[in-house]
Amino acid sequence: MSDSDKTDEALKRVRHTFEEAADEAEEMSEKARREVEEAIDDLETRIERLRNRD
């Protein structure tokens, strides 16, 4: 498994874990949920840019 595949899999696990936690945490506001989802999206974008620099 390449580093790229490992990174993709790690990001999928982060997103899935967050989604499960958010579903279980009724007190989490919709705004907080969107902010975390945006942070994960930003992380994916940064990683993709770093991959494309090579």
Sequence and secondary structure as in RCSB ss.txt:
>XXXX:A:sequence
MSDSDKTDEALKRVRHTFEEAADEAEEMSEKARREVEEAIDDLETRIERLRNRD
>XXXX:A:secstr
  HHHHHHHHHHHHHHHHHHHHHH TTS HHHHHHHHHHHHHHHHHHHHHHHH 
